[in-house]
């Protein structure tokens, strides 16, 4: 069964690489490449056959959703992903009350966002008479007043998926109660539906709506990044802390000046966030197996008893803080560079989020790794965990020179 799953991942990887060589759609093929890389790592983390099957279905649904040029299939995949994700979240390790609260919020927000998206897409399809991506763009005869109405309705559904503050309430709880596999899929893959939805589907189909609301969107993105970074400084639940860190990074996607540099930066940000968030959630998941707690105060002096784990944690922290020459650094740098000439004041304020990111990442590493005393966590990383974490670190650096 495991060989069968790895073979499917290998086929998807070849298809993604072939698409990148042809350069038909950079966004589509890099997202499918990300899926193909993470799939075998996710399979390695579990010995449960049912969970493995759900992981396979999630990756297949996402692969089809990212690859499609049919807006109906895009919507079906956008909503269908909720079914296997509910199962993975329900298999979390926390108490049943907290798990079902997280499930309730995740389901409610996802369904509400999907309903808004369905209404908007139905109006667009009825007005333009086609489901094809290119026809919707090239034969767009929508009145600009209709675009001004539809755009905020559609973008809210994508804000929920990213998520962007104030539509983020479901994410920290869901990460906190989900299993390690669920958290990795949620952060590394599922959140990308919101980013791809805005960049690839929303803006090209409703360009006038974007230009009209762009100042508000930029303000929301800046406030979301700064607020999430400040919240991260005060959280003691380590999985929720990383979840808020993801929200802070996703706010950069809204700082888009529609030029080649900033769009390239957003694409790199989606890829780098997929690697780094996966790495951090894997690391914390392995630590949770040994300690049985997510509370930051219980982790003291890990570097004394788990030196290999501390090394991987250090790399995860510096990647999350966007230290050069990581892919995270180049992605954020390109976004800031591409938008600075157009919105210098906004970019200057956004630099506060970059500063706060470095602060909370340094504090996180120091609180976990260093102390005047050490607690025995019994074992360091085993060989299987080493093989899961190492590729993510290497790719986070190597992709900076490949892309």
N, C-alpha and C positions, 0 to 999 in steps of 0.2 A: 504493500500500500504506500509506504514512504517513497519507494523508487518511482511509483506511478505519479505521485505528487511532484517530485523533483523534476520528472520528465516534462510535465505540463509547464512548470516554471521555466524550464530550459527553452521550450517552444515559444513561450511568451517573450522571453528575453531576446531570442533571435528575431522575432517579429518586430520588437521595439527597436533593436539596433538597425534592422533593415530600413525601417521608417525614418530613423535619424539620418541615415546615409542619403536617402532620397530627399530629405528636407521638405516633405510635403506639409507637415504641420508640427512645428517644434514643440508646441505646448502638449499636444496629444501624445507624442512619442516619448517625451521625457517623463510624463506621468506614468505611462505604461511601463517604461523602463524601471521607474521607482517601485512599482508594484512587483515586477519580476524579481528585483533584487531582494525585497523584503519578504516575499513569500516563503522561500526555503528557511530563512531565519526564524520566521514565525512558526513554521512546522517543527523546527528543532526544539522549540521551547515547551512543547506539550507531548505527552504520551497518550492523551485521551483521543480516541478515534473520532468521537462525535465532534469535539471541539476542532479537530483538524479538518473535518469535513466542512464545518461552518466557515473556517478560515478560507478554505478553498473557494467556497461559494461567494464569499465577500470579495475576494480578489478577482474572480471571474466577472462578477457584476460591475465592479469598478473598472475593470479592463474594457468591458463593452461600453460603459458610460463615458469614459474618457475618449474612446475611439470613435464614437458615433458622430455622424453629421445630420442625424434626424432628431429634431427637437422633441418629438414624442418619446423616443427611446431615451433621450437625455433625462426627461422628466421621470420616466418609469424607473430608471436606474437610481435617480436622485432620491426617490421615495422607497424603492424596494429594499435598499440597503438597511433600512430600519429593522427588518425582520430578523436576519442573523445577528445583528448587533444587540438586539434585546436579549438574545440567548447568551451571548458572551458577557454582557453586563450582569445578567442574573447569576452567573457563575463566579462572581467576585467573592472575596474572602471576608467581607464585613458582615455585620448583623443584618438580619432579614429586613428590619424596619428601614435602615439606611439604604439598603440596596433597592428596595421598592420605591423609596422616595426618589432616588436617582433615576430609576426606570420611568417613573411617572413624569418627572421633569423632562427627561430626554424624549420620551414619546410625545408629550404635549407640545413641546417647542418644535419638534420635527414635523408633526402633523400640521400645526398652525402655519409653519413656514411653507410646507408643501401645498397647502390650500391656497395661500396667497400666490404662489408660483403657478398653480394650475389655472387660477382665474386669469392671470396676466397672459399666460401662454395661449389660452383658449381665445382670448380677444385678438391676439397677434395672428394666430393661425387663421381664424375666421376672416380677418381683414385682408391678409395677404394670400390666403388660399394655398399654402404649401407648408410642408414640414421640413423641407431641405434647408440646411444651414446657409448655403450660398445664395439660394433664391430669396431667403428672408432678408439677406443683406443687400443684394444687388437690386432687387425689385421692391425695395421698401418705399411704400407710398403712404405710410402712416402720417397723419397730421401731427405737427409738432405739439399741439395741445394734448393729443392723446398720449404722446410719449411722456409729456410732463406728468400725466396722471399715472401711467403704468410704471414708470421708472422707480419711484419710491416704493411701490407695492412689491415689485420684483426684488429690489435690492434688500429689502427687509428679510426675505427668505434666504438670501445668500449671507446676510449679516448673521443670521441665526446659525448657519452652517459653519461659518469661519471659526469661532464666533467673534463678533465685535460688541463691545460694551455699548448699550445696556442690554443686549440680547445674549448675554453670556452665562446667565445663572445656571443653566443646565450642565455646563462643561466641567467645572471643578467637582461637583458632586458625582458626576458620571465617571470621571477619572478616578476619584477617590474610592469608589465602590467597585469598579470594574476589575477584572483580572488583568494580569500583565499583557496578555495578548490583546484583550479588549482596548486597553489604554494605548498600546502601540498602533493598532489599526485606526483608532479614533484620532490620534494626534498626527500620525504620519500620512494617512491616506484619506480618511473621511473628511477632515477639515479642508482638504484640497478641492473638494467639490464646490465649496463656497468661493475660493479664489479663482478657479477655472470658470465658474459660472459668471463671475463679474467680468473677467478679462476677455474670455472667449465668446460668451453668449450675450451677456447683458449690454456691454458697451457697443459692440458692432451693430446690434439690432436696434438699439435705442440711443444713437449717438447724440442727438439733440438734448435728450433728457439728461445724459451724463454731463454735457457741457454746461447745462443750466444749473444742475445741483452740485457741480464739482467743488465749489468753495465749502459747502456744507459737508461734503464727503471727506474732504481733507481735514477739516476741523474734527470730525468724528474720529478719523484715523489717528490723529495726534493725541486727542484726549484718551482714546482707548489704550494706546501704547503707554502713555504716562501713568494713567490710573492703574493699569495692570501691573506695571513695574513697581509702583508704590505699594500695591496690595501684596505683591510677592515678598517685599521686605518684612512684612509682619505675620506671614503665615507660618504655622508650625506643622501642618500636615504636609509632608514632603511631596506627595503626589499632586495635591492641590496647588502647591507652590510651583511645580513644573507646569501644571495646566495654565496658571496665570501667566507664566513665562511665555507659553505658546500664544496666548491672547496678545501679549505685548508685541511679539514678532509679527503676528498677522495684521496688526494695525498698519504696518509699513506698506501693505498691498494697496491701501487706499490712497497713498501718496503717489499718484500716477500722473505724469505729465504727457502721456501718450506719445513719447518719443522712443526711439530705438534703445537708448541707454536704460531708461527706467523700466521699460518692458522686459529687457534682458535681465535686469536686476530682480524683478518680481519673479520671473521664471526660476532664476537661481535660488531665490529665497524659498520658494515652494520645495525645491529639491533638497536644499540644505536643511530646512526644517524637518523634512521627512527623515533624513539620516540622524540628525541630532536629537530630535524628540524621541525617536525609536531607541537610540543609545541610552538616553537618560532613563526612560521608562523600563528598559531591560535591566539597567544597573540597579534601580530602586526595587524592581521586582525580585531580583536575586537577593538583595539585602533583606527584603521583607520575608522571604522564605526562611532566612536564618534568625531573624529577630521577632517576627510576628507583630511588628508595630510600624506605623507610618509617622509617628510623632518625632519631630526633629530632636527634641531634648534627650531622647534615649540613645542617640548615636554619639558616642564619645571615643576618641582615640582609635578609630578603626585602622589607621595606618600602622599601628603597632602590631596588630594581629592579622590584618588582611592587606599586606603591602601591594599585591597585584591588583586587588580590587581598588585600592586608593589611586593607583596609577591610571586605571581606566576611568575612574570618577574624575580625576584631574583633567584628562583629555575631554571628557564630556562637558565639564564646566567651562573650559576655555573655548570649546567650540560653540557652546551656547552663548558665551559672552562675545562671540564674533571676533576672535583674535586672529590677526593675519598670520599665515596665508590661507586661512580656512575658507571654505566656500561661503560660510555665513558672512564673513567679513566682506568679500567681494560683492555679494548680493546686496547687502545694506549700503555699501559704498556706491554702487551703481545707481541704486534708487535715489540716494541723496544727491549724487552728482547730476543725474538726469533731470531732477526737479529743482535744483538750486537756482538756476537762472530764471525760472518762471515764478517760483514761490520762495525766495530767500528767507523771508521772515518765518514762514511755516517750518521750513527745514531747520532753521536755527532753534526753534522751540523743540522740534523732534529730537535734536541732539541730547536733550535732557533724558529722554528715554534710553538712548545709547549709554549714557553715563550711569543711569540707575541699573541698567542691565549688568554692567561690570561690577557694580557694588553688591547686588544681591547674589550674583554667582560666586564672588569671592567669599562672602559671608557663609553661603551654603557649604562650600568646600571646607572652610575652616571649622565650622561647627561640627561637621561629620567626621573629619579626619583627625583633628588635633585636640588634645586635651592633656591635663596633667595626670590623668589615670586612663586606663584602658579597660574595656569590657571584652571578654573573650567571646567572639562570635563563632568559635569552633573551627570553621574551615574557610579557606580562601576560595577564589574562583576555581571551578573544575575545568576540565578540558572542553566540555561541551559549551559551557558559558563563555570560555575564552574564544572559541570559534564563532560564536554569535556576535560578540562585541567587536572583535578586531576588524572585520570588514567594514563596519560602519565608520570607525575612526579613519581607516585608510581612504575610504571613498570620500569622506568629508574634506580631506586634504587634496586627494588626487583629482577630484572633479574640478577643482579650481583651475587646473592646467589643461584639462581635457575639453571643457565646454568653451 
